[in-house]
Amino acid sequence: MAGFLVSRALLSISVILFIVTALYNVHPRMWLKEKWWLLSLGWIALYLLSFFWSDDKPAAAARVEIKLVIIFFPLAFAMLPAFTAKQLKILTASTCTLLLFSIGYSLSFLIRDYEYYIWRYYMSNVLPVLAKKDHIRYSLTLSLFSVWCMYFWPNLKELWLRIFVGISVAIFIVFLHILAVRTGLLSFYIFVFVMIVAFGLRKSKVLAIVISAVLLATVYLLVMNVPTLKKKRDYFFYSIERYNEGDRSGHYSDIGRLMSYSLGWQLIKEHPVLGVGSGDLMTEMTAKYKDWYPEVDQEKVLIPHNQFMVIALAAGISAMLLFVIWVFAPLTLVKKGRNGRYFFCVWLMLFAPLLVEPLLEVQFGVFVYLFFLLLQKHMLKHSAGRNDFITSNSSNDQLHTHISA
């Protein structure tokens, strides 16, 4: 987590050490028992093979390097024994501390020059953040870690730790709305929605409807009154207005996404079997932009902002179909109960960004997707029957569901 916030090199080194530690002295035949890992080999193999029909070999090599983590990181998590409650408390408390520090860093800019940074929001720029200014993956991390803290909350027996984690989560949620990055907010409200629905199905539909109404009213008030959210709302509607007026300059992020979908789909139809090659994604998209939208500057050219389209464009529709199976396969692990609900929430929170971001094409995206999904998957695998983890039959479950909602 420290590497994610401050250093790509530190993140790479720590992930490598994590993989080596987990797989050390584990016979490769044990690897074959991990079905999800075996599924990953299919679509990644096709993606890696696209290197050979890519003209831009350095770009292909860079994308291939990022995908290698997807092979070994899930395997490493699968080989680990169960974490102890003490280890998970250390993880929770230390990550809270790191994220609180990162929030302080971002807020320092707003405090020093409030008017300037509020004005920037109208131009779809957000507060500076750590994680190499990757505000999308950073906001997603705040959202996912808030959910982790809620999941782990019943195991925090020490009063001081409960107070610290509780206050931290409140700050994370408030800052998510101040930062106003839609990916992070969307993932958080997906969690809230799922928990409300689960509560309604299990306990009281009437109360669930009341909670939903209060939540919608709260969200409306936030959007209308929080300056950063209000500016982002204004920018969104202005972008739609410009798009309807025929603006195809690429200067507006929402318009740029729509254009990337349209051109990406055209390329997929032209190269359905093998794709264009992982190294030639940007080259082919640039050529399409010049044909259809010559007014767009080179720095505004985007690959499709949809991970499924990117896989199809790079390595063909067959690779995309294998990727779809890989993405949905973890849902077979979901069972009734608290652990299953939280795992499904995390999966859904990570699924949504795949639809609007090329999440697995960048180092931070791969890390955030795998780390939180695998951590929750690991808990689902090892928590059943343990005395130090709250199960779905706990008397605290109802209270915790209320807190989550």
SVG drawing of the C-alpha trace seen along z (x, -y; Angstrom):
<svg xmlns="http://www.w3.org/2000/svg" viewBox="-43 -32 55 64">
<polyline fill="none" stroke="black" stroke-width="0.4" points="0.0,0.0 2.9,-2.3 4.3,-1.5 0.9,-2.3 0.9,-5.7 4.4,-6.9 6.5,-4.7 5.8,-2.5 9.2,-0.8 8.4,0.0 5.1,1.4 6.7,3.7 9.4,4.8 6.9,5.6 4.6,7.5 7.5,9.6 8.6,10.3 5.0,11.2 4.8,13.7 8.2,15.2 7.4,15.6 4.1,17.2 5.3,19.6 8.6,20.5 8.8,24.3 5.3,24.9 5.4,27.7 4.0,26.6 1.5,29.4 -0.3,27.5 -0.7,24.7 -2.9,26.9 -5.5,27.1 -6.3,23.4 -9.0,23.3 -9.2,19.5 -5.5,19.3 -5.9,21.8 -8.7,19.7 -6.4,16.7 -3.8,18.5 -6.2,18.7 -7.0,15.0 -3.5,13.8 -1.8,16.3 -3.8,14.9 -3.0,11.4 0.7,12.2 0.7,13.9 -0.5,10.6 3.0,9.3 4.1,11.1 1.7,9.4 2.3,6.0 4.4,3.6 5.3,1.5 7.2,4.1 8.3,1.9 4.6,0.9 3.6,4.5 6.3,5.5 5.2,2.9 1.6,4.2 2.7,7.8 4.8,7.0 1.8,5.5 -0.2,8.7 2.4,11.0 1.3,9.9 -2.2,11.2 -0.7,14.7 1.4,14.9 -0.4,12.6 -3.6,14.6 -1.5,17.8 0.5,16.3 -2.7,15.4 -4.1,18.9 -1.0,20.6 -1.0,18.5 -2.4,19.9 -5.0,18.1 -4.0,14.7 -4.3,14.3 -6.5,11.7 -3.4,9.8 -1.9,9.6 -5.2,8.3 -5.4,5.7 -1.9,4.5 -2.9,4.3 -6.1,2.4 -4.5,-0.1 -1.4,-0.8 -3.4,-1.2 -5.8,-3.6 -2.7,-5.6 -1.3,-5.7 -4.6,-6.8 -5.2,-9.4 -1.8,-10.9 -2.6,-10.8 -5.9,-12.7 -4.0,-15.3 -1.7,-15.8 -4.6,-16.4 -6.5,-18.7 -3.4,-20.8 -3.8,-22.1 -7.5,-22.9 -6.7,-24.8 -3.9,-26.8 -5.8,-27.9 -9.5,-27.1 -10.8,-29.2 -8.3,-28.0 -8.9,-24.3 -12.7,-24.7 -12.4,-26.4 -10.4,-23.5 -13.2,-21.2 -15.3,-22.9 -12.7,-21.9 -12.8,-18.3 -9.6,-18.5 -9.5,-17.2 -7.4,-17.8 -3.8,-16.5 -3.5,-13.0 -0.7,-10.6 -0.5,-7.4 1.3,-9.4 -1.8,-11.6 -3.9,-8.6 -7.1,-9.9 -9.3,-7.2 -7.4,-4.2 -6.8,-6.3 -10.6,-7.0 -11.3,-3.3 -8.8,-2.3 -10.5,-4.6 -13.9,-3.1 -12.7,0.5 -10.7,0.1 -13.7,-1.6 -15.6,1.6 -12.8,3.7 -12.9,1.8 -16.6,2.4 -16.2,6.1 -13.4,6.4 -15.0,4.2 -16.5,7.0 -13.0,8.4 -11.7,5.1 -12.0,5.9 -9.8,3.0 -11.8,-0.2 -9.1,-2.5 -8.8,-0.5 -12.5,-0.7 -12.5,-4.4 -9.5,-4.9 -10.8,-2.8 -14.4,-4.2 -13.2,-7.8 -10.9,-6.8 -13.7,-5.3 -15.9,-8.4 -13.0,-10.6 -12.6,-8.3 -16.2,-8.5 -16.4,-12.3 -13.2,-12.8 -14.6,-10.6 -17.3,-13.2 -14.9,-16.1 -12.6,-14.5 -15.6,-13.9 -14.1,-11.2 -17.1,-9.3 -15.3,-5.9 -14.7,-5.9 -18.2,-7.2 -19.9,-4.8 -18.1,-1.8 -19.0,-3.0 -22.7,-3.5 -22.8,-0.1 -21.8,1.4 -24.4,-0.7 -27.1,0.3 -26.3,4.0 -26.3,3.9 -29.7,2.1 -31.2,4.7 -29.8,7.5 -31.2,6.0 -34.6,5.6 -34.7,9.2 -33.6,10.6 -35.2,8.2 -37.6,5.4 -38.5,4.3 -40.3,1.2 -37.3,0.1 -35.0,0.7 -37.2,-1.5 -37.1,-4.2 -33.3,-4.0 -33.1,-4.2 -35.3,-7.3 -33.2,-9.0 -30.0,-8.0 -31.2,-9.4 -32.2,-12.7 -28.8,-12.8 -27.0,-12.2 -29.1,-15.0 -28.2,-17.4 -24.5,-16.6 -24.5,-17.0 -26.3,-20.4 -24.2,-21.7 -20.7,-20.2 -18.7,-22.6 -16.5,-20.0 -19.5,-17.7 -21.5,-20.6 -18.8,-21.7 -18.4,-18.1 -22.1,-17.9 -22.1,-21.2 -19.1,-20.0 -21.0,-16.7 -24.1,-18.5 -22.0,-21.0 -20.2,-18.1 -23.4,-16.5 -24.6,-19.9 -21.4,-20.3 -21.7,-16.7 -25.3,-17.3 -24.1,-20.4 -21.6,-18.4 -18.4,-19.0 -15.9,-16.2 -12.8,-18.0 -11.9,-15.5 -11.5,-18.4 -14.2,-17.0 -13.6,-13.7 -17.1,-12.3 -17.2,-13.1 -13.8,-11.5 -15.0,-8.3 -18.0,-8.1 -15.7,-8.7 -13.3,-6.0 -16.1,-3.4 -17.3,-4.2 -13.9,-4.0 -12.8,-1.0 -15.9,0.9 -15.1,0.1 -11.6,1.5 -12.9,4.7 -15.2,5.3 -12.3,4.9 -10.0,7.3 -12.3,9.7 -10.1,12.8 -6.6,11.7 -7.1,8.1 -4.7,5.4 -2.0,6.5 -1.4,5.3 1.4,3.0 -0.6,1.3 -3.7,0.2 -2.7,-3.5 -1.4,-3.4 -4.6,-2.0 -6.8,-4.3 -4.7,-7.3 -5.2,-6.4 -9.0,-6.1 -9.1,-9.4 -7.4,-11.1 -9.9,-9.6 -13.0,-10.4 -12.1,-13.2 -9.0,-15.0 -9.6,-17.9 -8.6,-15.9 -5.1,-16.6 -2.7,-13.6 -2.7,-13.9 -6.5,-13.6 -6.5,-10.2 -7.8,-7.4 -7.9,-3.7 -11.4,-2.4 -12.4,-3.2 -13.7,0.3 -11.5,3.2 -13.5,5.8 -13.2,3.8 -9.5,3.3 -9.0,7.1 -11.0,7.7 -9.2,5.0 -5.7,6.2 -6.1,10.0 -9.5,10.7 -13.0,11.6 -12.0,15.1 -9.6,13.6 -12.4,11.3 -14.7,14.2 -12.1,16.0 -11.6,12.8 -15.4,12.5 -15.4,16.1 -12.3,15.2 -14.0,12.1 -17.3,13.9 -15.8,17.1 -15.2,15.9 -19.0,15.6 -19.2,19.3 -17.6,19.0 -20.4,16.8 -22.6,18.4 -25.3,17.1 -24.1,15.3 -22.1,12.2 -18.8,13.3 -20.5,14.1 -22.3,10.7 -19.1,8.8 -17.2,10.8 -20.0,10.1 -19.9,6.4 -16.2,6.2 -16.5,8.1 -19.2,5.8 -17.4,2.7 -14.4,3.8 -16.5,5.0 -18.1,1.6 -14.8,-0.2 -14.0,2.4 -16.9,1.1 -15.7,-2.5 -11.9,-2.3 -9.1,-0.3 -8.4,0.7 -6.0,3.6 -3.8,1.7 -1.9,-0.2 0.1,1.0 -2.0,-0.7 -5.2,0.7 -3.9,4.2 -2.8,3.9 -6.0,2.4 -8.2,4.9 -6.3,8.0 -5.3,6.9 -8.9,6.2 -10.5,9.0 -8.0,11.6 -7.9,10.3 -11.7,10.7 -11.5,14.1 -8.9,15.2 -11.2,14.2 -14.1,16.1 -12.0,19.2 -10.5,19.2 -13.0,17.4 -15.7,20.1 -15.9,21.7 -13.2,19.5 -14.0,18.2 -12.2,14.9 -14.2,13.9 -17.9,13.0 -20.0,15.4 -23.4,14.8 -25.2,16.2 -23.7,13.7 -25.9,11.4 -23.8,8.5 -24.7,9.2 -27.9,7.1 -26.2,4.2 -23.3,4.3 -25.7,4.3 -27.3,1.2 -23.9,-0.5 -22.9,0.5 -26.2,-0.9"/>
</svg>
